[in-house]
Amino acid sequence: MPSTLIRSFHYRPDDAELDILFVTGRRYVYHDVPPSAAAEFRAASSKGRHFNAHVRGRYRFTFCEQT
């Protein structure tokens, strides 16, 4: 999954949370993300482009402090 914006991600279906770690080291958890939206994100050829168009600004999120 090479991306210039996103280092890694994980979807937790039981909580409907999409956990995204950006290349900057910042980590955000997006809440109430439906399984279909997570599947589309996973299948996207450009994770960064898909994130900007379909995730950013659409779901409530929590910033997780860096450790």
C-alpha positions as CSV (number, residue, x, y, z in Angstrom):
1,M,0.0,0.0,0.0
2,P,2.4,2.7,-1.0
3,S,1.0,6.2,-0.3
4,T,2.6,9.6,0.1
5,L,-0.1,10.5,2.6
6,I,-1.1,7.4,4.5
7,R,1.4,5.0,6.2
8,S,-1.1,2.4,7.4
9,F,-4.8,1.9,8.3
10,H,-7.0,-0.6,10.2
11,Y,-10.7,-0.9,10.2
12,R,-12.5,-2.2,13.3
13,P,-16.0,-3.4,12.1
14,D,-17.3,-4.0,15.6
15,D,-16.8,-0.4,16.5
16,A,-17.2,1.0,12.9
17,E,-13.8,2.8,13.4
18,L,-11.2,3.5,10.7
19,D,-7.8,4.0,12.3
20,I,-5.4,5.9,10.0
21,L,-1.7,6.5,10.6
22,F,-0.4,9.3,8.3
23,V,3.2,9.5,7.1
24,T,3.6,12.5,9.3
25,G,3.2,10.2,12.3
26,R,-0.2,11.6,13.2
27,R,-2.9,9.1,14.0
28,Y,-6.7,9.7,13.7
29,V,-9.6,7.4,14.4
30,Y,-12.7,8.0,12.3
31,H,-15.9,7.0,13.9
32,D,-19.2,5.6,12.5
33,V,-17.5,4.6,9.3
34,P,-19.8,2.0,7.6
35,P,-18.2,-1.3,6.4
36,S,-18.9,-0.3,2.7
37,A,-17.0,2.9,3.1
38,A,-14.1,1.0,4.7
39,A,-14.1,-1.5,1.9
40,E,-14.0,1.2,-0.7
41,F,-11.1,2.8,1.1
42,R,-9.3,-0.5,1.2
43,A,-9.8,-1.1,-2.5
44,A,-8.8,2.4,-3.6
45,S,-5.7,2.5,-5.8
46,S,-4.8,5.9,-4.2
47,K,-5.5,5.9,-0.5
48,G,-4.6,9.5,-0.1
49,R,-6.8,10.7,-3.0
50,H,-9.7,8.5,-1.7
51,F,-9.2,9.8,1.8
52,N,-9.4,13.4,0.7
53,A,-12.5,12.8,-1.4
54,H,-14.5,10.4,0.7
55,V,-13.3,10.4,4.3
56,R,-11.9,13.8,5.3
57,G,-14.7,16.1,6.5
58,R,-17.3,13.3,6.3
59,Y,-16.8,11.4,9.6
60,R,-16.3,12.5,13.2
61,F,-12.7,11.8,14.3
62,T,-10.4,11.6,17.3
63,F,-6.8,12.7,17.1
64,C,-4.6,10.2,19.0
65,E,-1.5,11.7,20.6
66,Q,1.8,10.5,19.3
67,T,3.8,8.3,21.6
